[in-house]
Amino acid sequence: MLRHRRGRRAISSIIATVFLIALTVTTGVLVWTLTIKPVSPPPTVWYQAQGGFTYPVWGDPTDCIPVEPHPVSYYIGNGSGDSRWNTYMNDWWNECEYSTTGTYNMMNVSLISITKVSEPILLSSVKFEFICYNTTPTKLTTVLVGGSLQSMSWFPGSSQTLASDAPKLYSCGNFNATTYYGQQANGIYYNRLGFYDPLTEGATLLEPGDAFVLYVHTGNSVFEAPSPIEPQNTWFKGDIDDYHGAPPWCFSNPGACDIYLIDTATVPNVVLATIPVTSLG
Protein backbone atom coordinates (compact mmCIF):
# COMPACT_ATOMS: atom_id res chain seq x y z
CA MET A 1 0.00 0.00 0.00
CA LEU A 2 2.86 2.31 0.76
CA ARG A 3 4.33 1.93 -2.69
CA HIS A 4 0.91 2.44 -4.23
CA ARG A 5 0.40 5.72 -2.37
CA ARG A 6 3.86 6.95 -3.33
CA GLY A 7 3.06 6.17 -6.98
CA ARG A 8 -0.15 8.21 -6.85
CA ARG A 9 1.71 11.04 -5.15
CA ALA A 10 4.40 10.98 -7.87
CA ILE A 11 1.81 10.98 -10.63
CA SER A 12 -0.02 13.91 -8.99
CA SER A 13 3.24 15.87 -8.85
CA ILE A 14 3.84 15.26 -12.56
CA ILE A 15 0.30 16.37 -13.44
CA ALA A 16 0.66 19.51 -11.34
CA THR A 17 3.93 20.35 -13.07
CA VAL A 18 2.34 19.88 -16.50
CA PHE A 19 -0.56 22.18 -15.56
CA LEU A 20 1.90 24.78 -14.29
CA ILE A 21 3.89 24.68 -17.54
CA ALA A 22 0.69 24.86 -19.58
CA LEU A 23 -0.48 27.86 -17.56
CA THR A 24 2.87 29.54 -18.11
CA VAL A 25 2.75 28.96 -21.90
CA THR A 26 -0.89 30.13 -22.11
CA THR A 27 -0.10 33.27 -20.16
CA GLY A 28 2.84 33.96 -22.47
CA VAL A 29 0.59 33.60 -25.50
CA LEU A 30 -1.95 35.99 -24.01
CA VAL A 31 0.70 38.57 -23.25
CA TRP A 32 2.09 38.30 -26.79
CA THR A 33 -1.39 38.59 -28.32
CA LEU A 34 -2.22 41.76 -26.40
CA THR A 35 1.05 43.57 -27.19
CA ILE A 36 0.32 46.80 -29.10
CA LYS A 37 2.66 47.39 -32.03
CA PRO A 38 3.98 50.97 -32.06
CA VAL A 39 2.83 53.12 -35.02
CA SER A 40 5.59 53.77 -37.53
CA PRO A 41 6.31 57.44 -38.22
CA PRO A 42 5.10 58.69 -41.62
CA PRO A 43 7.70 59.08 -44.38
CA THR A 44 9.44 62.42 -44.76
CA VAL A 45 10.38 64.20 -47.98
CA TRP A 46 12.85 67.07 -48.29
CA TYR A 47 12.67 69.34 -51.32
CA GLN A 48 14.03 72.58 -52.76
CA ALA A 49 11.79 75.05 -54.62
CA GLN A 50 13.42 77.31 -57.21
CA GLY A 51 12.23 79.64 -59.96
CA GLY A 52 13.90 81.47 -62.80
CA PHE A 53 14.59 78.58 -65.19
CA THR A 54 13.55 78.06 -68.81
CA TYR A 55 12.52 74.78 -70.45
CA PRO A 56 11.23 73.81 -73.89
CA VAL A 57 7.43 73.57 -74.08
CA TRP A 58 7.58 69.82 -74.69
CA GLY A 59 3.91 69.31 -73.90
CA ASP A 60 2.75 71.28 -76.94
CA PRO A 61 4.04 70.17 -80.37
CA THR A 62 2.34 73.19 -82.01
CA ASP A 63 5.10 75.26 -80.36
CA CYS A 64 7.80 73.32 -82.19
CA ILE A 65 9.48 73.58 -85.57
CA PRO A 66 11.53 70.77 -87.16
CA VAL A 67 15.25 71.18 -87.63
CA GLU A 68 15.75 72.29 -91.24
CA PRO A 69 18.73 73.60 -93.24
CA HIS A 70 16.74 76.65 -94.39
CA PRO A 71 14.47 79.21 -92.66
CA VAL A 72 10.83 78.28 -92.19
CA SER A 73 9.77 80.81 -94.81
CA TYR A 74 11.65 78.80 -97.44
CA TYR A 75 9.32 75.84 -96.89
CA ILE A 76 5.91 77.32 -96.20
CA GLY A 77 5.98 80.56 -98.20
CA ASN A 78 4.35 79.11 -101.34
CA GLY A 79 1.69 77.07 -99.55
CA SER A 80 0.72 73.41 -99.67
CA GLY A 81 1.10 73.10 -103.45
CA ASP A 82 4.88 73.34 -103.07
CA SER A 83 6.88 70.16 -102.41
CA ARG A 84 8.95 72.10 -99.87
CA TRP A 85 5.80 72.59 -97.81
CA ASN A 86 5.23 68.83 -97.69
CA THR A 87 8.85 68.27 -96.68
CA TYR A 88 8.47 70.67 -93.77
CA MET A 89 5.14 69.28 -92.59
CA ASN A 90 6.32 65.65 -92.75
CA ASP A 91 9.38 66.61 -90.73
CA TRP A 92 7.11 68.34 -88.20
CA TRP A 93 5.17 65.13 -87.62
CA ASN A 94 8.38 63.14 -87.12
CA GLU A 95 10.27 65.65 -84.95
CA CYS A 96 7.55 67.48 -83.04
CA GLU A 97 4.43 65.31 -82.81
CA TYR A 98 6.01 61.86 -82.50
CA SER A 99 9.33 62.77 -80.87
CA THR A 100 11.09 65.70 -79.19
CA THR A 101 13.96 66.18 -81.61
CA GLY A 102 12.55 69.42 -83.05
CA THR A 103 13.15 72.95 -81.77
CA TYR A 104 10.56 73.84 -79.12
CA ASN A 105 9.70 77.30 -77.84
CA MET A 106 11.25 78.09 -74.47
CA MET A 107 9.13 79.04 -71.47
CA ASN A 108 9.76 80.15 -67.89
CA VAL A 109 9.56 77.32 -65.37
CA SER A 110 9.98 76.66 -61.66
CA LEU A 111 11.45 73.47 -60.24
CA ILE A 112 10.47 71.44 -57.18
CA SER A 113 13.54 69.27 -56.67
CA ILE A 114 13.57 66.27 -54.32
CA THR A 115 16.71 66.37 -52.15
CA LYS A 116 16.10 63.53 -49.66
CA VAL A 117 13.54 60.86 -48.69
CA SER A 118 13.40 59.04 -45.36
CA GLU A 119 12.35 55.71 -46.86
CA PRO A 120 11.35 54.22 -50.24
CA ILE A 121 8.11 55.78 -51.51
CA LEU A 122 6.30 54.62 -54.64
CA LEU A 123 5.64 57.33 -57.23
CA SER A 124 2.24 55.73 -57.73
CA SER A 125 1.44 56.45 -54.06
CA VAL A 126 2.35 60.14 -54.10
CA LYS A 127 -0.41 62.44 -55.31
CA PHE A 128 0.43 65.86 -56.79
CA GLU A 129 -2.41 68.32 -56.19
CA PHE A 130 -2.47 71.95 -57.34
CA ILE A 131 -5.10 73.98 -55.46
CA CYS A 132 -6.16 77.53 -56.36
CA TYR A 133 -7.96 79.95 -54.02
CA ASN A 134 -9.56 82.81 -55.90
CA THR A 135 -11.40 85.57 -54.01
CA THR A 136 -12.50 87.88 -56.83
CA PRO A 137 -15.21 88.43 -57.84
CA THR A 138 -16.38 85.62 -55.52
CA LYS A 139 -14.65 83.11 -53.27
CA LEU A 140 -13.77 80.05 -55.33
CA THR A 141 -11.52 77.04 -54.66
CA THR A 142 -10.56 74.85 -57.60
CA VAL A 143 -8.21 71.96 -58.35
CA LEU A 144 -6.08 72.74 -61.38
CA VAL A 145 -4.71 69.20 -61.59
CA GLY A 146 -4.47 66.13 -59.39
CA GLY A 147 -2.74 62.84 -60.10
CA SER A 148 -0.01 60.50 -58.95
CA LEU A 149 3.59 61.38 -59.72
CA GLN A 150 3.77 58.10 -61.62
CA SER A 151 0.96 59.17 -63.95
CA MET A 152 2.54 62.63 -64.36
CA SER A 153 6.06 61.36 -65.06
CA TRP A 154 7.76 62.06 -68.34
CA PHE A 155 11.43 61.63 -69.17
CA PRO A 156 12.62 64.31 -71.64
CA GLY A 157 13.58 62.74 -74.92
CA SER A 158 11.28 59.75 -74.50
CA SER A 159 8.06 59.11 -76.42
CA GLN A 160 5.38 61.80 -76.43
CA THR A 161 2.81 59.15 -75.51
CA LEU A 162 1.35 59.76 -72.05
CA ALA A 163 0.24 57.19 -69.50
CA SER A 164 -3.29 55.86 -69.88
CA ASP A 165 -4.25 57.34 -66.52
CA ALA A 166 -2.61 60.71 -67.21
CA PRO A 167 -4.59 63.48 -65.47
CA LYS A 168 -6.03 66.48 -67.30
CA LEU A 169 -6.13 70.15 -66.41
CA TYR A 170 -9.25 71.86 -65.16
CA SER A 171 -9.29 75.43 -63.88
CA CYS A 172 -7.46 77.73 -61.51
CA GLY A 173 -9.89 80.16 -59.93
CA ASN A 174 -11.46 81.99 -62.86
CA PHE A 175 -8.51 81.22 -65.13
CA ASN A 176 -9.46 79.10 -68.13
CA ALA A 177 -7.67 79.16 -71.46
CA THR A 178 -10.06 79.05 -74.41
CA THR A 179 -9.25 77.65 -77.82
CA TYR A 180 -10.41 78.66 -81.25
CA TYR A 181 -12.88 75.81 -81.03
CA GLY A 182 -14.63 77.26 -77.97
CA GLN A 183 -13.30 74.66 -75.56
CA GLN A 184 -11.85 75.45 -72.17
CA ALA A 185 -8.82 74.04 -70.38
CA ASN A 186 -10.76 70.92 -69.41
CA GLY A 187 -9.50 67.99 -71.44
CA ILE A 188 -5.97 69.29 -71.90
CA TYR A 189 -3.30 67.01 -70.47
CA TYR A 190 -1.17 67.87 -67.45
CA ASN A 191 2.07 68.33 -69.41
CA ARG A 192 0.92 71.76 -70.61
CA LEU A 193 1.22 72.78 -66.93
CA GLY A 194 4.26 70.71 -66.06
CA PHE A 195 5.52 67.19 -65.53
CA TYR A 196 7.46 65.02 -63.10
CA ASP A 197 10.99 64.49 -64.38
CA PRO A 198 12.55 61.39 -62.73
CA LEU A 199 16.30 61.19 -62.41
CA THR A 200 16.15 57.68 -63.88
CA GLU A 201 13.91 56.85 -66.83
CA GLY A 202 11.26 54.31 -65.87
CA ALA A 203 11.81 54.79 -62.13
CA THR A 204 9.02 53.73 -59.76
CA LEU A 205 10.37 55.21 -56.51
CA LEU A 206 10.81 58.78 -55.36
CA GLU A 207 14.52 59.57 -55.25
CA PRO A 208 16.84 62.55 -54.72
CA GLY A 209 17.47 64.31 -58.00
CA ASP A 210 13.87 63.99 -59.23
CA ALA A 211 12.10 67.26 -60.01
CA PHE A 212 8.66 68.56 -60.90
CA VAL A 213 8.89 71.08 -63.76
CA LEU A 214 6.15 73.73 -63.50
CA TYR A 215 5.50 76.10 -66.43
CA VAL A 216 4.55 79.73 -65.74
CA HIS A 217 1.73 81.06 -67.93
CA THR A 218 2.30 84.45 -69.51
CA GLY A 219 0.37 85.91 -72.43
CA ASN A 220 3.06 85.99 -75.13
CA SER A 221 5.65 83.74 -73.57
CA VAL A 222 5.54 81.40 -76.56
CA PHE A 223 4.55 81.85 -80.19
CA GLU A 224 2.74 79.48 -82.50
CA ALA A 225 4.98 77.65 -84.95
CA PRO A 226 3.76 76.40 -88.35
CA SER A 227 2.25 72.96 -88.06
CA PRO A 228 -0.41 70.88 -89.85
CA ILE A 229 -2.79 71.17 -86.89
CA GLU A 230 -2.54 74.91 -86.22
CA PRO A 231 -4.58 77.48 -88.23
CA GLN A 232 -2.28 79.40 -90.56
CA ASN A 233 -3.48 82.79 -89.32
CA THR A 234 -2.09 82.05 -85.83
CA TRP A 235 1.50 81.29 -86.89
CA PHE A 236 4.13 83.35 -85.08
CA LYS A 237 1.47 85.08 -82.99
CA GLY A 238 0.98 84.88 -79.22
CA ASP A 239 -0.03 81.39 -78.14
CA ILE A 240 -3.40 82.51 -76.79
CA ASP A 241 -5.32 79.37 -77.71
CA ASP A 242 -3.28 76.88 -75.68
CA TYR A 243 -3.19 76.35 -71.95
CA HIS A 244 0.33 76.66 -70.59
CA GLY A 245 1.28 76.63 -66.94
CA ALA A 246 -0.23 78.21 -63.86
CA PRO A 247 -1.50 81.81 -64.07
CA PRO A 248 0.93 84.58 -63.01
CA TRP A 249 -1.18 85.61 -60.01
CA CYS A 250 -0.46 82.22 -58.41
CA PHE A 251 3.19 83.24 -58.17
CA SER A 252 2.65 86.83 -57.01
CA ASN A 253 -0.24 86.63 -54.51
CA PRO A 254 0.60 84.94 -51.17
CA GLY A 255 -1.95 82.25 -50.31
CA ALA A 256 -3.44 82.18 -53.81
CA CYS A 257 -2.19 78.74 -54.85
CA ASP A 258 -0.65 75.76 -53.08
CA ILE A 259 0.83 72.46 -54.22
CA TYR A 260 0.40 69.39 -52.03
CA LEU A 261 2.34 66.13 -52.19
CA ILE A 262 0.17 63.51 -50.48
CA ASP A 263 1.12 59.97 -49.51
CA THR A 264 -1.99 57.95 -50.40
CA ALA A 265 -0.46 54.66 -49.18
CA THR A 266 -0.88 55.66 -45.53
CA VAL A 267 -4.19 55.52 -43.65
CA PRO A 268 -5.16 58.24 -43.13
CA ASN A 269 -3.32 59.95 -45.98
CA VAL A 270 -0.29 62.01 -44.99
CA VAL A 271 0.70 65.35 -46.51
CA LEU A 272 4.39 64.98 -47.35
CA ALA A 273 4.84 68.60 -48.40
CA THR A 274 2.84 71.82 -48.70
CA ILE A 275 4.47 74.14 -51.25
CA PRO A 276 3.20 77.72 -51.59
CA VAL A 277 3.40 78.60 -55.27
CA THR A 278 4.75 82.05 -54.33
CA SER A 279 7.92 80.26 -53.20
CA LEU A 280 8.46 79.15 -56.79
CA GLY A 281 8.41 82.58 -58.39
C-alpha distance (Angstrom), angle and dihedral (degrees) to the residues before:
residue distance angle dihedral
M1 . . .
L2 3.76 . .
R3 3.77 92.9 .
H4 3.78 90.3 46.5
R5 3.80 92.4 54.0
R6 3.79 92.0 47.1
G7 3.82 89.1 52.1
R8 3.80 91.9 52.9
R9 3.79 90.0 46.9
A10 3.82 90.8 51.2
I11 3.78 92.3 48.5
S12 3.82 90.9 49.1
S13 3.81 90.0 52.3
I14 3.81 90.8 52.0
I15 3.81 92.0 49.1
A16 3.80 91.4 48.9
T17 3.79 90.7 50.8
V18 3.81 91.4 50.1
F19 3.82 91.1 50.6
L20 3.80 90.2 49.0
I21 3.81 92.0 51.5
A22 3.80 91.0 46.1
L23 3.80 90.6 50.8
T24 3.78 90.2 49.7
V25 3.84 92.6 50.5
T26 3.83 92.1 45.6
T27 3.78 91.5 49.9
G28 3.80 90.1 49.8
V29 3.79 90.5 52.0
L30 3.79 91.3 50.1
V31 3.78 92.2 49.9
W32 3.81 91.2 49.1
T33 3.82 91.9 47.9
L34 3.80 93.5 52.3
T35 3.82 95.9 47.5
I36 3.83 109.7 119.4
K37 3.79 113.6 -136.5
P38 3.81 111.5 -133.3
V39 3.83 115.4 -114.0
S40 3.79 112.9 -107.7
P41 3.80 115.0 -123.5
P42 3.82 114.8 -106.8
P43 3.80 117.6 -101.6
T44 3.79 118.4 -91.0
V45 3.80 127.7 -140.8
W46 3.80 125.5 -163.8
Y47 3.80 119.1 -159.2
Q48 3.79 142.9 170.5
A49 3.82 121.8 -138.5
Q50 3.81 117.6 -153.6
G51 3.79 136.3 167.8
G52 3.77 134.8 -169.2
F53 3.81 100.6 73.5
T54 3.81 130.5 123.3
Y55 3.81 126.9 -142.9
P56 3.80 134.6 175.5
V57 3.81 113.7 -95.4
W58 3.80 91.8 -114.1
G59 3.79 93.5 164.5
D60 3.81 93.2 66.6
P61 3.83 117.6 55.4
T62 3.83 90.2 -174.9
D63 3.82 85.5 72.5
C64 3.80 91.7 59.1
I65 3.79 135.3 86.1
P66 3.82 123.8 -163.8
V67 3.77 119.9 -112.9
E68 3.81 106.4 -97.5
P69 3.82 134.3 170.0
H70 3.82 91.5 -127.3
P71 3.84 134.8 46.8
V72 3.79 117.3 -84.8
S73 3.79 91.1 -109.2
Y74 3.81 89.1 64.5
Y75 3.81 90.4 63.5
I76 3.78 105.9 35.7
G77 3.81 102.9 30.4
N78 3.82 95.7 93.7
G79 3.80 96.7 42.6
S80 3.79 133.1 -125.6
G81 3.81 94.7 -41.0
D82 3.80 89.7 71.4
S83 3.82 119.0 86.7
R84 3.81 88.6 -138.0
W85 3.80 88.7 63.2
N86 3.80 90.8 55.7
T87 3.80 90.5 48.3
Y88 3.79 90.9 54.1
M89 3.79 95.5 45.3
N90 3.82 93.7 47.5
D91 3.79 89.3 50.6
W92 3.82 89.2 49.9
W93 3.80 91.3 57.1
N94 3.81 91.7 49.0
E95 3.82 98.7 42.8
C96 3.80 104.2 30.2
E97 3.80 110.1 24.1
Y98 3.81 100.6 35.0
S99 3.81 100.2 27.7
T100 3.80 140.9 11.2
T101 3.79 99.7 -117.5
G102 3.81 93.9 107.9
T103 3.80 126.8 88.8
Y104 3.81 110.2 -88.6
N105 3.79 127.2 -163.5
M106 3.79 113.5 -101.6
M107 3.80 121.8 -121.9
N108 3.80 136.5 -175.8
V109 3.79 113.6 -97.3
S110 3.78 140.8 178.0
L111 3.79 123.7 -144.2
I112 3.81 130.5 -141.1
S113 3.79 101.8 -163.4
I114 3.81 122.7 -167.2
T115 3.82 109.6 -133.5
K116 3.83 102.6 172.2
V117 3.82 142.2 -1.4
S118 3.80 125.5 -161.3
E119 3.81 94.8 -142.8
P120 3.83 139.5 -5.7
I121 3.81 111.0 -63.8
L122 3.79 123.6 -174.3
L123 3.80 115.2 -124.8
S124 3.79 86.9 -139.6
S125 3.83 89.0 60.9
V126 3.80 96.9 51.2
K127 3.80 114.7 84.3
F128 3.81 120.6 -155.7
E129 3.80 110.7 -151.0
F130 3.81 125.3 -179.3
I131 3.82 111.5 -162.5
C132 3.82 124.7 -170.5
Y133 3.82 125.1 -161.3
N134 3.78 111.9 -162.8
T135 3.81 120.3 -178.0
T136 3.81 102.2 178.7
P137 2.94 129.3 111.4
T138 3.82 86.4 -7.5
K139 3.79 135.0 -5.5
L140 3.79 108.6 -86.9
T141 3.81 132.8 167.3
T142 3.80 118.0 -165.6
V143 3.80 138.5 171.5
L144 3.79 110.4 -128.2
V145 3.80 93.2 -170.5
G146 3.79 138.3 -16.2
G147 3.78 128.6 -175.8
S148 3.78 144.3 118.6
L149 3.79 118.8 -76.5
Q150 3.80 86.9 -120.4
S151 3.81 91.6 59.2
M152 3.83 91.0 44.9
S153 3.81 95.7 47.9
W154 3.76 121.0 117.9
F155 3.79 127.5 166.1
P156 3.83 111.3 -145.9
G157 3.77 110.5 -114.2
S158 3.79 94.4 26.4
S159 3.80 126.2 108.1
Q160 3.80 118.5 -54.4
T161 3.81 89.0 -131.1
L162 3.81 111.4 114.7
A163 3.79 128.1 -145.9
S164 3.80 116.2 -84.7
D165 3.80 90.3 -116.7
A166 3.81 94.4 46.0
P167 3.83 109.6 147.1
K168 3.80 123.3 -123.8
L169 3.78 131.5 -137.3
Y170 3.77 122.7 -104.3
S171 3.79 123.3 172.8
C172 3.77 141.0 -48.8
G173 3.79 109.9 -145.8
N174 3.79 104.6 -58.2
F175 3.80 92.5 -23.1
N176 3.79 113.1 117.8
A177 3.78 124.8 151.9
T178 3.80 112.6 -138.4
T179 3.78 125.1 -152.5
Y180 3.77 131.1 -146.9
Y181 3.78 86.9 -99.5
G182 3.82 93.3 60.9
Q183 3.79 94.9 -108.7
Q184 3.77 124.2 134.6
A185 3.79 130.7 -138.5
N186 3.80 90.9 -78.7
G187 3.78 109.3 108.3
I188 3.80 96.2 28.6
Y189 3.79 113.8 120.0
Y190 3.79 123.9 -111.6
N191 3.82 95.4 -109.8
R192 3.82 90.8 77.4
L193 3.83 85.0 66.6
G194 3.78 98.0 36.2
F195 3.78 144.3 -69.7
Y196 3.79 142.6 -130.1
D197 3.79 109.8 -102.6
P198 3.84 110.1 -159.7
L199 3.78 118.9 -154.0
T200 3.81 88.6 -130.7
E201 3.79 121.7 42.4
G202 3.80 111.1 -116.9
A203 3.82 93.6 15.2
T204 3.80 118.1 159.4
L205 3.82 99.4 -170.5
L206 3.78 131.8 68.6
E207 3.79 108.7 -109.5
P208 3.82 139.4 172.4
G209 3.78 110.0 -87.7
D210 3.81 94.8 40.5
A211 3.80 115.7 121.1
F212 3.78 140.2 -171.8
V213 3.82 110.5 -135.2
L214 3.82 111.4 -148.8
Y215 3.82 119.9 -168.5
V216 3.81 119.5 -143.5
H217 3.81 114.3 -136.9
T218 3.79 116.2 -133.0
G219 3.78 126.2 163.0
N220 3.81 101.4 -112.7
S221 3.78 100.2 14.8
V222 3.80 91.2 122.0
F223 3.79 133.5 24.1
E224 3.77 129.7 -142.6
A225 3.79 114.6 -101.6
P226 3.82 122.9 -152.5
S227 3.77 111.0 -87.4
P228 3.81 137.8 151.5
I229 3.81 91.7 -108.8
E230 3.81 99.8 47.4
P231 3.85 122.0 82.1
Q232 3.80 109.8 -108.2
N233 3.80 93.4 -127.3
T234 3.83 90.7 63.8
W235 3.81 97.2 55.4
F236 3.80 114.4 125.8
K237 3.80 91.3 1.5
G238 3.80 127.7 115.4
D239 3.79 111.5 -65.9
I240 3.80 93.8 -117.3
D241 3.79 96.8 145.8
D242 3.80 98.1 59.7
Y243 3.77 129.4 73.1
H244 3.79 111.4 -124.1
G245 3.77 125.6 173.3
A246 3.77 133.2 -41.8
P247 3.83 118.9 -42.0
P248 3.83 117.0 -93.9
W249 3.81 93.5 -114.5
C250 3.81 89.1 66.1
F251 3.80 88.3 65.7
S252 3.81 97.7 42.4
N253 3.82 105.0 40.0
P254 3.83 115.4 70.4
G255 3.80 111.4 -129.4
A256 3.80 93.8 14.0
C257 3.80 98.1 110.8
D258 3.79 135.8 12.7
I259 3.79 134.6 -173.8
Y260 3.79 119.2 -146.2
L261 3.79 127.8 -163.2
I262 3.81 106.3 -159.1
D263 3.80 128.0 -170.3
T264 3.81 103.2 -139.6
A265 3.82 93.1 -179.3
T266 3.81 92.1 74.0
V267 3.81 123.9 77.3
P268 2.93 110.0 -109.4
N269 3.80 97.1 24.6
V270 3.80 115.8 -105.0
V271 3.81 125.4 -140.8
L272 3.80 104.6 -131.2
A273 3.80 94.7 -173.9
T274 3.80 140.1 0.3
I275 3.81 110.2 -156.3
P276 3.82 119.4 -170.8
V277 3.79 106.8 -143.6
T278 3.81 89.4 -138.0
S279 3.81 86.9 69.2
L280 3.80 88.6 63.2
G281 3.79 97.6 55.8
